[in-house]
């Protein structure tokens, strides 16, 4: 599976990892991040929807989540996800080339671009398999029902 994304003026071409690499990566990712995400999900999925979401519990859950994202953790995951065998880039003025640690600063001028590219790599590698798994387990339907039942209608005006 392959996709291309435009970030600023740079086009990135992302090739999915093989299934067993995805499995190992997901195992490591869930060990480091899912416990904190579980806290956020517990607050979001709180049974007593009439009482509203407990702001202190939500802040505590997000604090726990953010405490797991040290600079070293983010740099480690950037190096793992932005693998030169799976990510290449091109600009209007340059031919496609592998994204390496030597040219990364040219292609990704700020950390926002790095995070956005990491998101796209993660989405390509994990979104479909996780959606399939959640669908098989019934988790997706339960989460969708819970979130739609507790959501506030939004305005259609821009």
ROMARFI-739171 format. One record per residue: x, y, z of N, C-alpha, C in turn; residue number from 0; residue in one letter. Coordinates in Angstrom, 1 decimal, decimal comma. Each point is the difference from the previous one (the first is absolute). Layout:
<marmars>
[marmar [X; Y; Z]; [X; Y; Z]; [X; Y; Z]; NUM; A]
...
</marmars>
This chain:
<marmars>
[marmar [0,8; -1,2; 0,0]; [-0,8; 1,2; 0,0]; [0,9; 1,2; 0,0]; 0; X]
[marmar [-0,4; 1,0; -0,7]; [0,8; 1,3; -0,2]; [-0,9; 1,2; -0,1]; 1; X]
[marmar [0,4; 1,1; 0,5]; [-0,7; 1,2; -0,1]; [0,9; 1,2; -0,1]; 2; X]
[marmar [-0,5; 1,1; -0,5]; [0,8; 1,2; -0,1]; [-0,8; 1,1; 0,7]; 3; X]
[marmar [0,8; 0,9; 0,7]; [-0,6; 1,1; 0,7]; [0,8; 1,3; -0,2]; 4; X]
[marmar [-0,6; 1,1; -0,1]; [0,6; 1,3; -0,1]; [0,1; 0,7; 1,3]; 5; X]
[marmar [1,2; 0,3; 0,5]; [0,2; 0,8; 1,2]; [0,8; 1,2; -0,4]; 6; X]
[marmar [-0,6; 1,1; 0,2]; [0,6; 1,3; -0,4]; [0,2; -0,2; -1,5]; 7; X]
[marmar [1,2; 0,2; -0,6]; [0,2; -0,1; -1,4]; [0,7; -1,3; -0,4]; 8; X]
[marmar [0,0; -1,0; 0,9]; [0,8; -1,2; -0,2]; [-1,0; -1,2; -0,1]; 9; X]
[marmar [0,1; -0,8; -1,0]; [-0,8; -1,2; -0,2]; [0,8; -1,2; 0,6]; 10; X]
[marmar [-0,7; -0,7; 1,0]; [0,6; -1,2; 0,6]; [-0,7; -1,2; -0,6]; 11; X]
[marmar [0,8; -1,0; -0,3]; [-0,5; -1,3; -0,4]; [0,3; -1,0; 1,1]; 12; X]
[marmar [-1,1; -0,6; 0,4]; [0,1; -0,9; 1,2]; [-0,4; -1,4; -0,4]; 13; X]
[marmar [0,9; -0,9; 0,2]; [-0,3; -1,5; -0,2]; [-0,2; -0,6; 1,3]; 14; X]
[marmar [-1,1; -0,8; 0,1]; [-0,3; -0,7; 1,3]; [1,0; -1,0; 0,3]; 15; X]
[marmar [0,2; -0,2; 1,3]; [0,9; -1,1; 0,5]; [-0,7; -1,3; -0,2]; 16; X]
[marmar [0,8; -1,1; 0,0]; [-0,6; -1,3; -0,1]; [-0,8; -0,3; 1,2]; 17; X]
[marmar [-0,9; -1,0; 0,0]; [-0,9; -0,3; 1,0]; [0,7; -0,3; 1,4]; 18; X]
[marmar [1,1; -0,7; -0,1]; [0,6; -0,4; 1,3]; [0,8; 1,2; 0,6]; 19; X]
[marmar [0,5; 0,8; -0,8]; [0,6; 1,3; 0,5]; [-1,1; 0,8; 0,6]; 20; X]
[marmar [-1,1; 0,1; -0,6]; [-1,1; 0,8; 0,5]; [-0,4; -0,6; 1,4]; 21; X]
[marmar [-0,1; -1,3; 0,1]; [-0,4; -0,6; 1,2]; [1,0; 0,3; 1,1]; 22; X]
[marmar [1,3; -0,1; -0,2]; [1,0; 0,3; 1,0]; [-0,1; 1,5; 0,4]; 23; X]
[marmar [-0,2; 0,8; -1,0]; [-0,1; 1,5; 0,3]; [-1,2; 0,3; 0,8]; 24; X]
[marmar [-1,1; -0,6; -0,4]; [-1,3; 0,2; 0,8]; [0,2; -0,5; 1,4]; 25; X]
[marmar [0,6; -1,1; 0,2]; [0,2; -0,5; 1,3]; [0,8; 0,9; 0,9]; 26; X]
[marmar [1,0; 0,6; -0,6]; [0,8; 1,0; 0,8]; [-0,8; 1,3; 0,2]; 27; X]
[marmar [-0,7; 0,4; -1,0]; [-0,8; 1,2; 0,1]; [-1,0; -0,1; 1,1]; 28; X]
[marmar [-0,8; -1,1; 0,0]; [-1,0; -0,2; 0,9]; [0,5; -0,1; 1,4]; 29; X]
[marmar [1,2; -0,5; 0,2]; [0,6; -0,2; 1,3]; [0,4; 1,4; 0,6]; 30; X]
[marmar [0,4; 0,9; -0,9]; [0,4; 1,3; 0,4]; [-1,1; 1,0; 0,1]; 31; X]
[marmar [-1,0; -0,1; -0,8]; [-1,0; 1,1; -0,1]; [-1,4; -0,4; 0,4]; 32; X]
[marmar [-0,4; -1,3; -0,4]; [-1,4; -0,3; 0,3]; [-0,4; 0,0; 1,5]; 33; X]
[marmar [0,8; -0,3; 0,9]; [-0,4; 0,2; 1,4]; [-0,5; 1,4; 0,3]; 34; X]
[marmar [0,7; 1,0; -0,5]; [-0,5; 1,4; 0,2]; [-1,2; 0,3; -0,8]; 35; X]
[marmar [-0,1; -0,5; -1,2]; [-1,2; 0,2; -0,9]; [-1,2; -0,7; 0,7]; 36; X]
[marmar [0,3; -1,1; 0,7]; [-1,1; -0,6; 0,8]; [-0,6; 0,9; 1,0]; 37; X]
[marmar [0,8; 0,8; 0,6]; [-0,5; 1,0; 1,0]; [-0,9; 1,0; -0,7]; 38; X]
[marmar [0,4; 0,5; -1,1]; [-0,8; 0,9; -0,8]; [-1,3; -0,6; -0,4]; 39; X]
[marmar [0,1; -1,2; -0,5]; [-1,2; -0,7; -0,5]; [-1,0; -0,3; 1,2]; 40; X]
[marmar [0,6; -0,3; 1,1]; [-0,9; -0,3; 1,2]; [-0,8; 1,3; 0,3]; 41; X]
[marmar [0,6; 1,1; -0,1]; [-0,7; 1,3; 0,3]; [-1,0; 0,3; -1,0]; 42; X]
[marmar [0,4; -0,2; -1,3]; [-0,9; 0,3; -1,1]; [-1,2; -1,0; 0,0]; 43; X]
[marmar [0,2; -1,2; 0,4]; [-1,0; -1,0; 0,0]; [-0,8; -0,1; 1,3]; 44; X]
[marmar [0,2; 1,0; 0,9]; [-0,6; -0,1; 1,3]; [-1,5; -0,3; -0,1]; 45; X]
[marmar [-0,4; -0,9; 0,9]; [-1,4; -0,5; -0,1]; [-1,0; 1,1; 0,3]; 46; X]
[marmar [0,3; 0,9; 0,9]; [-1,0; 1,0; 0,4]; [0,0; 1,2; -0,9]; 47; X]
[marmar [-0,6; -0,1; -1,2]; [0,1; 1,1; -1,0]; [-0,8; 1,3; 0,5]; 48; X]
[marmar [-0,9; -0,2; 0,9]; [-0,8; 1,2; 0,4]; [0,9; 0,9; 0,9]; 49; X]
[marmar [0,9; -0,6; 0,7]; [0,8; 0,8; 0,9]; [1,1; 0,8; -0,8]; 50; X]
[marmar [0,2; -0,4; -1,3]; [1,0; 0,7; -0,8]; [1,3; -0,7; 0,3]; 51; X]
[marmar [1,0; 0,4; -0,8]; [1,3; -0,5; 0,2]; [0,7; 0,8; 1,1]; 52; X]
[marmar [0,7; -0,8; 0,9]; [0,7; 0,6; 1,1]; [1,2; 0,7; -0,5]; 53; X]
[marmar [0,1; 1,3; 0,1]; [1,1; 0,8; -0,6]; [1,3; -0,4; 0,7]; 54; X]
[marmar [0,0; -0,2; 1,3]; [1,2; -0,4; 0,7]; [0,5; -1,3; -0,5]; 55; X]
[marmar [-0,9; -1,0; -0,2]; [0,4; -1,3; -0,4]; [0,6; 0,1; -1,5]; 56; X]
[marmar [-0,7; 0,8; -0,8]; [0,5; 0,1; -1,4]; [1,4; 0,7; 0,0]; 57; X]
[marmar [0,2; 1,0; 0,8]; [1,3; 0,6; 0,1]; [1,1; -1,0; 0,5]; 58; X]
[marmar [-0,4; -0,7; 1,0]; [1,0; -1,0; 0,5]; [0,3; -1,1; -1,0]; 59; X]
[marmar [-1,0; -0,4; -0,8]; [0,2; -1,0; -1,0]; [0,9; 0,5; -1,1]; 60; X]
[marmar [-0,2; 1,3; -0,4]; [0,9; 0,6; -1,0]; [1,4; 0,2; 0,5]; 61; X]
[marmar [0,1; 0,4; 1,3]; [1,3; 0,2; 0,6]; [0,8; -1,4; 0,0]; 62; X]
[marmar [-0,7; -1,1; 0,3]; [0,6; -1,3; 0,0]; [0,5; -0,3; -1,4]; 63; X]
[marmar [-0,9; 0,3; -1,0]; [0,4; -0,3; -1,4]; [1,2; 0,8; -0,4]; 64; X]
[marmar [0,0; 1,3; 0,3]; [1,1; 0,9; -0,4]; [1,3; -0,4; 0,7]; 65; X]
[marmar [-0,1; -0,5; 1,2]; [1,2; -0,4; 0,8]; [0,7; -1,1; -0,7]; 66; X]
[marmar [-0,6; -0,8; -0,8]; [0,6; -1,1; -0,7]; [0,7; 0,4; -1,3]; 67; X]
[marmar [-0,1; 1,3; -0,4]; [0,6; 0,5; -1,2]; [1,2; 0,9; 0,3]; 68; X]
[marmar [1,0; -0,6; 0,5]; [1,2; 0,8; 0,2]; [0,7; 0,3; -1,4]; 69; X]
[marmar [0,9; 0,9; 0,0]; [0,7; 0,3; -1,2]; [0,7; -1,3; -0,5]; 70; X]
[marmar [0,6; -0,8; 0,8]; [0,7; -1,2; -0,4]; [-1,0; -1,0; -0,6]; 71; X]
[marmar [-1,2; -0,1; 0,6]; [-1,0; -0,9; -0,5]; [-0,5; 0,4; -1,4]; 72; X]
[marmar [-0,2; 1,3; -0,1]; [-0,4; 0,5; -1,4]; [1,1; -0,2; -1,0]; 73; X]
[marmar [1,2; 0,3; 0,4]; [1,1; -0,2; -1,0]; [0,2; -1,5; -0,3]; 74; X]
[marmar [-0,2; -0,9; 0,9]; [0,1; -1,4; -0,2]; [-1,1; -0,4; -1,0]; 75; X]
[marmar [-1,2; 0,4; 0,2]; [-1,1; -0,4; -0,9]; [0,2; 0,7; -1,4]; 76; X]
[marmar [0,5; 1,2; 0,0]; [0,2; 0,6; -1,3]; [1,1; -0,8; -0,8]; 77; X]
[marmar [1,0; -0,4; 0,6]; [1,0; -0,8; -0,6]; [-0,5; -1,3; -0,5]; 78; X]
[marmar [-0,9; -0,6; 0,8]; [-0,6; -1,3; -0,4]; [-1,0; 0,1; -1,1]; 79; X]
[marmar [-0,9; 1,0; 0,1]; [-1,0; 0,2; -1,0]; [0,5; 0,6; -1,3]; 80; X]
[marmar [1,0; 0,9; 0,0]; [0,4; 0,7; -1,1]; [1,3; -0,7; -0,6]; 81; X]
[marmar [-0,2; -1,3; -0,2]; [1,1; -0,9; -0,5]; [0,3; 0,3; -1,5]; 82; X]
[marmar [1,3; 0,1; -0,3]; [0,3; 0,4; -1,4]; [-0,4; -1,1; -1,0]; 83; X]
[marmar [-0,2; -1,2; 0,4]; [-0,5; -1,0; -0,9]; [-1,5; 0,1; -0,3]; 84; X]
[marmar [-0,7; 0,8; 0,8]; [-1,4; 0,1; -0,2]; [-0,5; 1,4; -0,2]; 85; X]
[marmar [0,8; 1,0; 0,1]; [-0,4; 1,4; -0,3]; [1,0; 0,7; -0,9]; 86; X]
[marmar [-0,5; 0,6; -1,1]; [0,8; 0,8; -0,9]; [-0,7; 1,3; -0,2]; 87; X]
[marmar [0,7; 1,0; -0,6]; [-0,7; 1,3; -0,2]; [0,6; 0,6; -1,2]; 88; X]
[marmar [-0,8; 1,0; -0,5]; [0,4; 0,8; -1,1]; [-0,5; 1,4; 0,1]; 89; X]
[marmar [0,7; 0,9; -0,6]; [-0,5; 1,4; -0,1]; [-0,1; 0,3; -1,5]; 90; X]
[marmar [-0,5; 1,2; -0,2]; [-0,2; 0,5; -1,4]; [1,4; 0,0; -0,8]; 91; X]
[marmar [1,0; 0,2; 0,8]; [1,3; 0,3; -0,6]; [1,0; -1,2; 0,1]; 92; X]
[marmar [-0,4; -1,1; 0,7]; [0,9; -1,1; 0,2]; [-0,7; -1,3; -0,3]; 93; X]
[marmar [0,8; -1,0; -0,5]; [-0,5; -1,3; -0,3]; [-0,4; -0,7; 1,3]; 94; X]
[marmar [-0,8; -1,0; 0,0]; [-0,3; -0,8; 1,2]; [1,2; -0,6; 0,6]; 95; X]
[marmar [0,1; 0,0; 1,3]; [1,1; -0,6; 0,7]; [-0,5; -0,6; 1,3]; 96; X]
[marmar [0,8; -0,9; 0,5]; [-0,3; -0,6; 1,3]; [0,1; 1,0; 1,1]; 97; X]
[marmar [-0,9; -0,1; 1,0]; [0,1; 0,9; 1,2]; [1,1; -0,6; 0,9]; 98; X]
[marmar [1,1; 0,6; 0,2]; [1,1; -0,4; 0,8]; [0,2; 0,9; 1,2]; 99; X]
[marmar [0,8; -0,4; 1,0]; [0,3; 1,0; 1,1]; [0,8; 1,1; -0,5]; 100; X]
[marmar [0,7; -0,1; -1,2]; [0,8; 1,1; -0,5]; [-0,8; 1,0; -0,8]; 101; X]
[marmar [-1,1; -0,3; -0,6]; [-0,8; 0,9; -0,7]; [-1,4; 0,3; 0,7]; 102; X]
[marmar [-0,2; -0,5; 1,1]; [-1,3; 0,1; 0,7]; [-0,3; 1,5; 0,3]; 103; X]
[marmar [1,0; 0,8; 0,4]; [-0,3; 1,4; 0,3]; [-0,4; 0,8; -1,3]; 104; X]
[marmar [0,5; -0,4; -1,1]; [-0,4; 0,6; -1,3]; [-1,5; -0,2; -0,3]; 105; X]
[marmar [-0,4; -1,3; 0,2]; [-1,4; -0,4; -0,3]; [-1,0; 0,4; 1,1]; 106; X]
[marmar [0,5; 0,0; 1,2]; [-0,9; 0,3; 1,2]; [0,6; 1,2; 0,8]; 107; X]
[marmar [-0,5; 1,2; -0,4]; [0,7; 1,2; 0,6]; [-0,4; 0,2; 1,5]; 108; X]
[marmar [-1,0; -0,6; 0,5]; [-0,4; 0,3; 1,4]; [-0,6; -1,3; 0,6]; 109; X]
[marmar [-0,2; 0,0; 1,3]; [-0,5; -1,2; 0,7]; [-1,5; -0,2; -0,4]; 110; X]
[marmar [-0,7; 1,0; -0,3]; [-1,4; -0,2; -0,5]; [-0,1; -0,9; -1,2]; 111; X]
[marmar [0,9; 0,3; -0,9]; [0,1; -0,9; -1,3]; [0,4; -1,4; 0,4]; 112; X]
[marmar [0,9; -0,2; 0,9]; [0,4; -1,3; 0,4]; [-1,2; -0,7; 0,6]; 113; X]
[marmar [-0,7; 0,6; 0,9]; [-1,2; -0,6; 0,7]; [-1,0; -0,4; -1,1]; 114; X]
[marmar [-0,2; 0,9; -0,9]; [-1,0; -0,2; -1,0]; [0,3; -1,2; -0,9]; 115; X]
[marmar [1,3; -0,1; -0,4]; [0,5; -1,2; -0,7]; [-0,1; -1,3; 0,8]; 116; X]
[marmar [0,3; 0,1; 1,3]; [-0,1; -1,2; 0,8]; [-1,5; -0,4; 0,1]; 117; X]
[marmar [-0,9; 0,9; 0,1]; [-1,4; -0,3; 0,0]; [-0,4; -0,8; -1,3]; 118; X]
[marmar [0,4; 0,5; -1,2]; [-0,3; -0,6; -1,2]; [0,6; -1,4; -0,1]; 119; X]
[marmar [1,2; -0,2; 0,5]; [0,6; -1,3; 0,0]; [-0,8; -1,0; 0,9]; 120; X]
[marmar [-0,3; 0,6; 1,2]; [-0,8; -0,9; 0,9]; [-1,3; -0,3; -0,5]; 121; X]
[marmar [-0,7; 0,9; -0,7]; [-1,3; -0,2; -0,5]; [0,1; -1,1; -1,1]; 122; X]
[marmar [0,9; 0,1; -0,9]; [0,2; -1,0; -1,1]; [0,2; -1,4; 0,6]; 123; X]
[marmar [0,8; -0,1; 1,1]; [0,4; -1,2; 0,5]; [-0,9; -0,6; 1,0]; 124; X]
[marmar [-0,8; 0,8; 0,7]; [-0,8; -0,5; 1,1]; [-1,5; 0,2; -0,1]; 125; X]
[marmar [-0,5; 1,0; -0,7]; [-1,4; 0,3; 0,1]; [-0,9; -1,1; -0,6]; 126; X]
[marmar [0,3; -0,5; -1,2]; [-0,9; -1,0; -0,5]; [0,1; -1,3; 0,8]; 127; X]
[marmar [1,2; -0,5; 0,3]; [0,0; -1,2; 0,8]; [-0,8; 0,1; 1,4]; 128; X]
[marmar [0,2; 1,2; 0,6]; [-0,7; 0,2; 1,3]; [-1,5; 0,1; -0,2]; 129; X]
[marmar [-0,4; 0,7; -1,0]; [-1,4; 0,1; -0,3]; [-0,6; -1,3; -0,2]; 130; X]
[marmar [0,7; -0,9; -0,8]; [-0,5; -1,4; -0,2]; [-0,1; -0,7; 1,3]; 131; X]
[marmar [1,0; 0,1; 0,8]; [0,0; -0,7; 1,3]; [-1,1; 0,5; 0,9]; 132; X]
[marmar [-0,2; 1,3; 0,1]; [-1,0; 0,6; 0,8]; [-1,4; -0,4; -0,5]; 133; X]
[marmar [-0,2; -0,1; -1,3]; [-1,2; -0,4; -0,6]; [-0,3; -1,5; 0,4]; 134; X]
[marmar [1,0; -0,8; -0,1]; [-0,2; -1,4; 0,3]; [-0,4; -0,2; 1,5]; 135; X]
[marmar [0,6; 0,8; 0,9]; [-0,3; -0,1; 1,4]; [-1,2; 0,7; 0,5]; 136; X]
[marmar [-0,6; 0,8; -0,9]; [-1,2; 0,8; 0,4]; [0,4; 1,3; 0,7]; 137; X]
[marmar [1,2; 0,2; 0,2]; [0,5; 1,2; 0,7]; [-0,4; 1,3; -0,8]; 138; X]
[marmar [0,2; -0,1; -1,3]; [-0,3; 1,2; -0,8]; [-1,4; 0,4; 0,1]; 139; X]
[marmar [-1,0; -0,9; 0,0]; [-1,4; 0,3; 0,1]; [-0,3; 0,6; 1,4]; 140; X]
[marmar [0,6; -0,6; 1,0]; [-0,3; 0,5; 1,4]; [0,6; 1,5; 0,1]; 141; X]
[marmar [1,2; 0,2; -0,4]; [0,6; 1,3; 0,1]; [-0,8; 1,0; -0,8]; 142; X]
[marmar [-0,3; -0,3; -1,3]; [-0,8; 0,9; -0,8]; [-1,3; 0,4; 0,6]; 143; X]
[marmar [-0,7; -1,0; 0,6]; [-1,3; 0,2; 0,6]; [0,1; 0,9; 1,2]; 144; X]
[marmar [1,0; -0,3; 0,8]; [0,3; 0,8; 1,3]; [0,3; 1,5; -0,4]; 145; X]
[marmar [0,9; 0,1; -0,9]; [0,4; 1,4; -0,4]; [-1,1; 0,8; -0,6]; 146; X]
[marmar [-0,8; -0,7; -0,9]; [-1,1; 0,8; -0,6]; [-1,1; 0,3; 0,9]; 147; X]
[marmar [-0,2; -0,9; 1,0]; [-1,0; 0,3; 1,0]; [0,3; 1,2; 1,0]; 148; X]
[marmar [1,3; 0,2; 0,2]; [0,5; 1,0; 0,9]; [0,4; 1,3; -0,7]; 149; X]
[marmar [0,0; 0,0; -1,3]; [0,5; 1,2; -0,7]; [-1,1; 1,1; -0,1]; 150; X]
[marmar [0,5; 1,2; -0,1]; [-0,8; 1,2; -0,1]; [-0,1; 0,3; -1,5]; 151; X]
[marmar [-1,2; 0,3; -0,5]; [-0,1; 0,4; -1,4]; [0,8; 1,2; -0,3]; 152; X]
[marmar [0,6; 0,0; -1,2]; [0,8; 1,2; -0,4]; [-0,7; 0,8; -1,0]; 153; X]
[marmar [0,4; 1,2; -0,1]; [-0,7; 0,9; -1,0]; [0,5; -0,4; -1,4]; 154; X]
[marmar [-0,8; 0,2; -1,0]; [0,4; -0,3; -1,4]; [0,5; 1,3; -0,6]; 155; X]
[marmar [0,0; 1,1; 0,7]; [0,4; 1,3; -0,6]; [1,5; 0,1; 0,1]; 156; X]
[marmar [0,7; 0,6; -1,0]; [1,4; 0,2; 0,0]; [0,4; 1,4; 0,6]; 157; X]
</marmars>
